[in-house]
Amino acid sequence: MTDCPNLATCSFFKKYEQDASMQLALQGFVNKYCKGDKQSQCVRKK
Ligand code: SF4
């Protein structure tokens, strides 16, 4: 599975990247969506 093409510019990702308390949730999300098989289901992508 390739990374989402939006990962570098994604505003969702950028927003939570700054928040230390969100890192764990963000990692889980990124692995499932941005870098995983749920990528096509991402609501941000629409
Ligand atoms: S999968 Fe969604 S949240 Fe993740 S980088 Fe792509 S558009 Fe952004």
Boltz pocket constraint, residues with backbone or C-beta under 6 A from the ligand:
constraints:
  - pocket:
      binder: B
      contacts: [[A, 4], [A, 5], [A, 6], [A, 7], [A, 8], [A, 10], [A, 11], [A, 12], [A, 13], [A, 30], [A, 33], [A, 34], [A, 35], [A, 39], [A, 42], [A, 43], [A, 44], [A, 45]]
      max_distance: 6.0
